[in-house]
Amino acid sequence: MSALQIVAAVVCLAVTAVAVALLIKTINRFVATFHLGQPEDRGADKGARTRTLFREFLGHTRMSRLPVVAAAHWFTMVSFGVLFFTLLNAFGQLFDPEFALPLIGHFFLYEWITDFFAFAGFIGILVLMVIRQVNHPRSARGEHGRRSRFYGSTFWQAYYVELTILGVTICIGLLRALEWTLARKLGTGQDTALHFPLTGWIGNFFLDLSVSTIENLIVIIAAVKILISFAWMITIALQPTMGVAWHRFLAFFNIFFKRHADGRTSLAELQPITIAGQPVDFENIDELDEDAALGVGKVEDFTWKGLLDFTTCTECGRCQSQCPAWNTDKPLSPKLLVMTLRDHAHAKAPWLLATEELRASGDGLTDATKAAAAVEQLVGETGYDITNPLSAYNPHGPDAVIDEDVLWSCTTCGACVEQCPVDIEHVDAIVDMRRYKNLIESAFPAELNGLFKNLEKNANPWGLAPRLRMDWAKDLPFEVKQVGQDVEDLSEVDYLFWVGCAGAFEDRAKKTTRAVAELLHTAGVSFAVLGDGEACTGDSARRAGNEFLFQMLAQQNVEVLNEVGATKIVVTCAHCFNTIKNEYPQVGGQYEVLHHTQLLNRLVREKRLTPVARPGEADLAGAASTGTKVTYHDPCYLGRHNQVYAPPRELLAVLPGVEYAEMERSKEKSFCCGAGGARMWMEEKLGTRINTNRTEEALATGADRIAVGCPFCKVMLSDGLNAKIHEGAASEDVEVVDVAQMLLAAVRRGNEGGSTEVTTAPEPEPAPTA
């Protein structure tokens, strides 16, 4: 061995030993940190989980929302694994420049794969670097700040990872080129396209060099490649919160342990409150230990999966770019929230793992650890500056880690969870922190006081008397059957029509309720309602963090539903739909639940309803006409949470003469109306209004009708439209209508067999929202 080889080998082996030792230490620290979290069973159905992992990993299904990024990332990611063998080969080249891995070293297929992914990885990382710069907060594309999805990300870490990958792929390309040159010089016969299909041509630049010089270059570049690789390993070992690097390892575990083994997005139902891994039995709540945490008040109250979630975040900002709160200048960024919880968890972990003696002495504990341990509360008043959103997040306190405005800005729309490429469950974390604020600290927005009192007293958010629940059915030309009065139980009808609180009490939503009832009657579908036996499903209470109140309402409703023999239920409210379908099974209620657009679409396909109305003709009895141009707003709890996208659009498609215009943000990327997560009952005091933002997008399509499939959406978008009309930015001819109203107008025209001139009744004043 030459002196160069000896020095290179000693340095590389020493750095490798240090890197491996540090990495093992950090991995052990990860395991210990995750064990600090509460237990949670995520291991069921390992076969399905394995299939999901491979599907998401190889298919990049979670990244497909940004196709160019997905393609570049796929090649970069795969090259990381495939080109690992070139790292092993580099160690051999330190000792022998002609070294090749036994068995596979000169196998042409291996060499073709190596060449291809060296170039693919090089091009892929260049594309990702360009995309990061084009969307940098300082760029025009990044809109000079917070509109960039990279706003708040740790840029030096991203740059370091990108340059590491770039350096490694360049070294691989150069090594392959020099190997070709050496083969040509030595006459081995391997300097052909069979062995060097993509890198051989580069070797022509080195043909004038001597064999010894080429061999020395191979040793030097192999050493550089090794040092780049293990310097990266040392860096990430010393930076356990470096998600942009660690996600390439942790993402496999996070995807494997996602909520649903079959790969469904972790939305729809919220998980019940658990203590020591077991759901809380609210009937025996008095038996709980007085120190038991209901929700999350300290970072160690999160489950181990929650801590893994935070650590896996790669700071890509897809969640941030889709968040309705962030896009309307509120302090909530799902990315910044997760990053802050990650930093706080890993800063506090050494304190939690330390002995009492070590805590008292403080030996070996960093200032960041001591500061994190001293933080009084996870969520509270941080005194942040509204002009600087980053100031709402401080992993080291002193008073709170996250400002309470961050927590209560969330609409639980699920855009963050749907967009996340590594399956982080942001909504669950937010609601768990809300639960603690609500149930333990009784600290929540003042507006929610009225909501909770109304739900407790009258079982509806408006606080109106239950006897008024049937007022919507007055003057209908047919009888609406009530269970217990007109029918003994639901075996006598096809469906239970769950009217919902909005459908019963909110004037705009009553139009939808009447329309659905008339359409079902016209189609010959028998149904009955519960009348004053119906109570709020508890959706808003649960998402506001008041799990006690949700359990009370849910158990009350399930008892009634089971007693009357409910099996098939149709609902008009997306929130009721989600709660009864996905959350009532947690309290013993198993039902087939249909959204009204699903059932109506089925009835149209079966020719039991025939829409024949033409655009521009008068409405009938107050039902909305089929306008010439229509756009559809996807309710979050119908679309993202439950994947119901086609039925409403198919219904609009069968209305004669309707020109459909899709909004840019639609389906999975639909923008929230602003009412979810109990925000329906809270005033927007920060930033701009979410419903106004969405209304402006709908108006930009030029639509005459903004169609919806949820009463919450109808209220929010109607208010947004009224504001725009008042500003003179929208025509008074534009309407917000439910899909059922549009269908009813078309079906009525067909049943009448002729034109009837009836003027549309004006929209009534909405009922109070709290």
N, C-alpha and C positions, 0 to 999 in steps of 0.2 A: 504493500500500500504506500502511496505517496504521502508526503506531509500534508498536502491539501485534503486527501481522503481522511487521514487520521483526525485532523482538526474538524472537518465537516462532520464526521461520524460522532466524535466526542460531544460537540456542541449540540447536534441534533438529538442524540440519545439522552443527553442531560435535560434538554428542554422538554422532550417527550415524557421523561420520567416525572418531571415537575408537573406538567400539564395533566397527565393521567392521575397523579395523586390528588391534585386539586379538584379535578372533575369528580373523582370518587367521593371526596369529602363533600362537595356541593350536592351531589346526588343523595347522599345520606342526609344532608341537611334538608333537602326537598322532602324526602320521605318523612322525616321527623316533623317538619312544618305542616305537612298535609295531615299528619296524625293528630295535630292539635285541633283540627276541625271536628265537628260532630259526626257521628257515624251515619252512614246512608248506604242502603243496599242498591248498588248499580250493576250487579254481576249476573242478573238473570238472562237466560237465553244467549249464551256466549256464541253459539253458532250464528245467530242473526246479527249479533254485534260485530262479529268478524266480517261477515258479508258487507255490512254497512261500512265498516272501516275501509275495506278494499274498494268498495264502490266510490266512496268519497275521496279516497286517496288517489286511486288511479284515474277515476273519472272526473275528478275536480268539480264535482257537482255543486258544491257550495260556493265555488268561485266563478261559476259560469255567468253571473250577472254582469261581469266585466270581461268580455271574451278575450280581448287582446292581453289584458293582465293575466287572465287564466292560462292562456297558451304559453306566455313567457314564463310564468311561474311554474307551470308543469315541467317544462324542459329544464329549468334551473333546479327544481326540486329533484327530479329523477337523476339528473347528472350528479347531484350530491352523493347519491347512493351508488350509482354505477361506477363513478370515477374513484370510489374509495380504493379500488384495486390498484389504481395508479399511485396512490400514496404508499401502499405496501411495496410496489415495484421501486419507488423512489428510495426506500431504505436499502434495498438490494443494490441499487446503482451507486450508493455511497461507497460500497466496497468493490463493486465490479461494474463499470460503465456499460458492459454488454449484458448485464443481468436481465433476465425475463422470468416472470412467475412460472413455476413448474406447471406443467400440463396445459395451462391456458395461455401462457405468455406469447406464443407465436401462432395461436389458433386464429385463423383469419376472421372468423365471426366475432370473436372477442375484440380484435383490433378494429374491425369496422364499427362496432358499437362504441368503442372508446373514442375513435375519431369523430363519430357523429355527435356524441353527447358533449365532447369537448367544445365543438363549434356551437352546438345548440345551447349549451350552458353559457358560453361567452356571449352569444347574441341575445339570449334571454335576459341575462343580467343587465346588459346594455339597455335593452328596451325598458326594463323596470327602473333603471336609473334615470332614463329620460322622462318617463312618466312621473316619477317623483319630483323632478325639477319643473316639469310643465305644470304640475298641480301644487307646487310649493306655495305656501301662504304669501310669499313675497311676489309671486307672479301674477300676471293679469288673469290667467285661468283660475288661479287660486283666489281671485277676487279680493286680493289685498288683505288677507287675514283669515277670519274664522270660517269662511265658506269653504276653505280647502279642507279636504278630509284628513290631511296631514297636520292640520293646526293642533299644536300641543303635543305632537309625537316627539320622541327623543331623537333628534336628527343625527347626532354624532354616532349613535349606535347603528342606525340604519346605514349611514355612509360607511362605517367600518365593515359591516357585514357585506355590503355590496362590493366594496373594494377588495375584500378577502376573496370573494367568489371570483371576481374579475382576475385577480392576481393568480389564483390557483388555475383557472382555465388557460390563462396565458402561459403559465409554466408547463402545463400538460401539452399544449400545442408545440411549444419550443422543444420540449423533451422528445416528443414524437418526431419532430423534424430532424433533430440531431441523431436520433436512433436510425432514421432513414439514411442520413448522410454517412454515419459510421458503417452501416451495412453496405453502402455503395463503396466506401473506401476499402473495406475488408473483403469485399467480394463474396458475401455470404449468400447472395441470391434472393435476399428478402426485401430488397429495395424496389418493390413492385407495388402496383395499385391494389394487389390482393391483400397486402399487409398494411399499406399506408394509403388508403383511398382518398383521404382529404388533407393529410398533412405532409405528404411526400414532397409536394411542390415547394413547400417552405424550405426544405432541406437544400434546395439548389443554392440558396444564399450562403451556405456554409461550405460548399465544395472546395473552396480555395484554402480552407484551413487544414492543418496537419491532423493526423489521427490523434496525437497526444493532446492537442488543443481541443479537439472535439470531445475527447474523453473528459478533460478537465471541465469543459462547459457543462457536460452532462452532470458531473458531480456537483458543480456549483448550483445549477438550476434545480437539481433534485433536493439539495440542501435548502434552497430558498423556498421551494414548495413545502417541504416539511416544516420549516420554521414559520411560514405563513399560517399553515394549518394548525400547528400547536400553539402558536401565539394567540390565535383565535380561541382555541380551547382554554387557554389560561385566562383570557379576557372574560369569556362567558362564565367560567368557574368563579371568578371574582365578582361577577355581576349577575347574581341569581334573578334579578328583576329585568334582565335584558331579554324581554319577550320576543323582540325581532329576531333573536338568535335561538332562544330556547324553544320557540314554538315548533321548530322543525323536529324536535324530539317529543315534546309534551303533547303536541296536537294529536298524535296517534292515540294516546291514552284518553285525551279529552273527548275525541270522537267515539272511541270504543265505549266510554262510560256515559254517553249522552243519555238523556231521559228515556227515549224510546229506542229499543233495540232495533226496530225495523228502519230507523233512520229518519222518522218524522221530526220536523222541527219542534223544539221544546217550547211550544206555545199552547194555546187553547186552555186547558185546565191549569189552575194554580195548584201547587202541592200543599197539602195540609201542614199545619204547624206540627213539628216533631220535637220530641225531647229524648235524647239518647237513642235516636234513630227510630223511635216509635211515634205514630200519630197521637196527638193529645186527645184523650177521651173527655169531651166537654161535659158529659153528664156526671163525671166524677172529678171535676176540676179542683174541688176543695182538697183532694187527696195529694195534689202536687206539692213538691217541695217548695217552700216559699222563695227559695233562691233560683227556681227554675226560670230560664229565659224564654219568654213567649215572643218569638221572633229573634231578630239579631240586634243586639245592643253593643256588642264588642266583636272584634274581627274573628275571635276564636269561636263565636257562636255560629258562624257559617259552617256548613258541612265541609268535609274534606273535598268534595267535588266543587264546591264554591271556591275554595282556595286554589284548587287546580285550575279552575276557570280563569281566575285572575292572573295566575302565573303564565298561562298559555297565550294571553293577549299579545298579538304581534304589532299592535298600534297602527294597523292599516287604515283605520278611520272609516271603514264602510258603514259601520253603525252610526257614527257621527254624521256622515253625509246624508243619511236618511231620516235622522231623528227630527220629528216636528218641533220639539221644544228648542233644539239647537238652531234649527233653521228659522225660528222666529225670535232669535236673540235672547233666549233664556239661558240660565247658567248650566242646565243639564246637558252634558255630553256623555253618552254611554261609554265612550272610549276613555275619557278622562276619569270617569267614575271608577271604572275597572282598574285603570293604571294606578290610581290613588289607593284603592283598596289593596292592590298587589304590593305596592311599596310599603304601605303601612303594615301589612301582614308579615312581610319578610323583615321589616325593621323590628317589629315587636316579638317575633318568634324566638330570638335568643333569650329574651327576658322570660318568656313563658316556659322555655326549656331549662332555664337556669335554676339552681338550688336557692334556697332562702339565703344562705350564707353568701353566695355569689351576688345575689341581688343587693344585699346589704353593703357589700364591699364595692361593688361596681367593677371589679377587676375583669378585664377582657370584654366588657360591654361598651359598645361605641356610644357616642353622644346621640346618634340617631335612634339607637335602641332605647336609651334612657328617655329620650323625648317621646318616642312612640308609646312607651309604657306609661308615661305620665299623662297622656291625653285623657281628658275627663269623659268624653263621649264620642261615639262614632259619628253621629249626626247632630248638628246643633248650629248655633250662630257663630260664624267665623269672622264676621265683619268684612266680608269680601267687597271688592269694588266692582260694581255692575259693569263698568267699562273694561274690566279685565277679568274675563271668565275664569282664567287660570287661578285667580286668587280664591276661588270658591273651593279649591282642593288643596289640602295640606296634610300629607301623610304623617307629619310629625307634630300636629297640634298647633298651639298648646290647648285650646279649648275644645276643638272638634276637628275631625278629619275632613268631613264633608259638610257643606252648608245645607241647612234645611230647605232652602229654596231649590237646591238641586233635586232633592228627594221628591218634593211635591210638584215639580214641573212635569213629571212623567205622566203620559196618557196611557201607558201600558199597551200601546198600539202594536208592539212586537216587531217593528221595523228593524231594530237593532239585532234581535235574535235571528230574524229571517235572513239578514244580510251577513251575519258573522261566518267567516269561512272555517272557523275552528270550533263552532258550536258552543259559544259562551252563552249562559242563560242569564242575561241582564235583568229581565223582568222579575224573575224569582228573587234575585238579590234585592232589588228595589222594594218589592212588596214585603219581604222579610224584615227589612229595616223599618218600613212603615208600620208593620205589626208591633214592633217593639215600642216605637214612639207612641203608638195609639194605646196599646194594652198595658204597658208598664209605666210609661211616663205621662200618659194622657196629654201628649203634646202634638197637636195637629192643627191645621188651619181652622180659624174660627167658623168659616162657612160650613164646615162639616158638622158642627154642633147641631144645626138645624136639620141636616140630613139624617143624622143618627136618631134624633128625637122623633122625627116624623116616621122613620122606619119602626122604631120601638113602639110608638103609640098607635099608628094607623096602618102600618105595614106597607106604606108607599112613600116615595121621596117627597111628594107634594103635601103630605099630611092631611089629605082630604078623607072624608068619611068613607069607609068601605062600601056603604050602601049606594054610593054614587058610581060604583064600578060598571053598572049596566047602562048608564046614561047615554053612552055612545050608540046603543041599539034603538033608541027611541025613534019612532016614525019610520023604521024600516018596513018595507012592504011584505015582510015574511017574519015568521016567529024565530027567534034565536033561543034555542033550547038551553036550559040550565040544568046541570047535574043536581039531583036531589029534589028538583021541582017538576021538570018536564020529563026527565029520564032518571031511572033509578041509579044506573051506573053506565059506564062508557062502552059496555059491550053492545049497547043498542045503537051506537053511531060509529061512523068510520074514524073520526078524529076528535080529539080534544083540541079546541082552539084556545091556545093560551094567549090572552089578550095583552097582558103585560100592563105595567103601571102607566107608561106613556100612552099606550093604545087606549087606555080607559079614561085617563084624566087630561092629557095634553091635547088641546084643540086641533092642532095640525096633525097629530098622530091619529086622532079619531077618524080622520078621513081615510087613512090607510086601513084601519080596522074595519070600517064600514065597507070599503071596497073589497077587501078580502072576503068578508062574510057574504057579500052579494055574489061574488064570483064563485064561491063554493056552492052557494044555493043554486046558481044558474047551471053549474056543472053537475048538479045532482049528488053532490058530496054531502053526506049527513055529518053534522058536527054538533058539539055542545060546548058550553063554556062553564067555568066554575062560578062566575059572578063574584059575590062578596066572599066566596071561599078561597079566592086567589089572593096571594100575598106577593110582595116583591121577591124576586129570586135572590136578592142579596148581592148581585154583581158589584154594585158601587161600594157597598159596605166592605166586601172582601178586598177589593183593590185599593180601598182607602186604608186598609190595615186592620179594620175592626172584625177580626175573625169570629169573635164571640157572637156578634150580631148576625153575621152571615150564617153561622151554624144554627142559630135559633130560627131564622127565616127558612133556611134550607130544610131543616128537619120538619118544620111545620108544613111546608109545601109537599115534601115527599110523603109524609103521613097522609095528607089529603089525597094526593095522587094515587097512592097505593090503595087507599080505602075505596076510591071510586073506580078502580080497575083501569087506570090509564096505561095504555100500551103505545099508542101512536099520537104524537102531539105536533101541531103545526103552530109556529110562532112568527110574528112579524118583526120582533126586535132581535137584532143580532146579538145583543148582550144576553137576553133571555135564552136565545138559541144555544149559545156557547155554555152558559151555566147549567141549563137543564141537561143538555146532551153530554157534557164532558165533566161537570163537577158534581152533579147530583148522584152519580154512581158511587162517589166517595162516602155518601151518607145513606146508601141503600136504595137509590132510585135509578132503575134501569129502564130506559124508554127509547123508542124510535122517534127521533126528533127531526122534523123537517122545517126548513125556513120556507116562508110563504112563496118565495120565488121558485124554489125547487118544486113544490107541489103544483103551483100554477103552470109552470113550464111543462110538467108531466101531463096536466089536463089539456093543455093546448095541443101537445103532441098526440094525445089520444083523441083529438077532435071533439072533446067535450066542451071546449070553449073555442069560439071562432071569432077572432078579431078581424073586423073588416073596415074599421074607420079609416078615413083618409085625412091627411094633414090639412090644417087650415079650416076645418069645419068646427062648428060650435060645440061646446061641451054639453053634456047632459046631466042635469040635476047636480051640478057642482063638481062633477068629476073632471079631471084635467083632460084636455084634448091632446091628441098626438101631434106635437109640434113638428115643424119641418126639419129641425136639427136637434139632436139629443146627445148629451154626454152622460156617462154613468160614473158615479163616485162609489168606489168599493169601500164598504164599511170594514174597518180593521178586524172586527170580531166575526165577520162573515167570511172575508177573504183570507187575510194572512193567517188568522188563528184557525180557520176551518177549511181553507182551500176551496170555498164555494165562489167560483168566478164565472163559470159558463152560464148557469140558469138565468140570471138577470139579463145578461147580454143576448141570450137566445130569445128571451121574451121580447126584448126591444127589437130584435131583428125581424120578428114575425109581424110587427105592426106595419101595415101598408103605408108606404110613402115616407117612412122615417129615415132620415139620413143620420147615421151614427158617427159621432166624432169622439175618438178616444183621447183622454188627457195623457200628457207625457208621463206623468207619474200615475201609473195604474197597475192593477193586479198586485203582484208581490211588492211593487214599489209605490203603491198608492199612498198618498199623503193623508194623514189623519185629519178628521174634522175638528178634533180638539176636545171631544166629550168623554173619552174613555178614561179609565183609571180614577173615576170619581171626579174628574175635572169638569164634568157637566155641572157640578154644584159649587164650583169654585171660580172666582173671578180671576181673569188674567191681568195681573198687575205688572208683569215684567215683559219687556220686549213688545213685539207686535202680536196681533191675534192670529191664532192658528186657523180659525174658520175663515177669516178674511183672506189669508194666504191661499187657502184651497179654493175659495170662491173665485178669486182672481184667475186662477188657473182654469177653472171651469168656464168662466166668461171668455177667456182667451180663445176657446175653441169655436166661438160664435154660436153656441147652442141656444136654442129657444127654451129648452127644458133641461134642467139638471136633475137627472133621475137618481134616486137613492133606494136603499133597501133596509133602512134602519131609522126608527123615529129620532134617535139621538142625532144622527147625521142630518135628518131633515130640519130639526130645530137649529142646529149650528149653522148649516149652510143657508137656511132661510134668513137667519139673523145677519149672516155675512152679506147676503144678497141685498137685504134691506139697507144695510150700511152703504153699499155701493150705489144703490139707487138714490139714496139721500145725498151722496157725494156727486151725483150726476155721472157716475162712471158705468152705469148699467141701465138698460131700458126697463121700464115697468112691465113690459110684456114678458120678460123672462120669469120663469117659475121654477121652484123646487118641488118636485112631486115624487111620490113613491112609484115604483114600477107597476105596482098593482093598480094605482089610479089610472095610469096610462092604458093598461090592458082593459080596465073596466070601461073606459070611454069607447074603446074600439069594439068590445063585445056588445055593449048596449046599442051601439049603432046598428050592428047586425041584427040584434033581436027586435029592434024597433022597425027595421025594414024601410026606413026612410029618414030624411033629415028632420031634426027638431031643433029650432033655434032657441037656445037657452043660454043666457049670459052666465059666465063663470062667477060664482060667489067670491067676494073678496076674502083674503086670508084673515081669520080671526086673530085677535090679540093672543099671544101665547100665555099659557098659565105660568104662574111664578115658578122660578127654578130652584127655590130653596124654601 
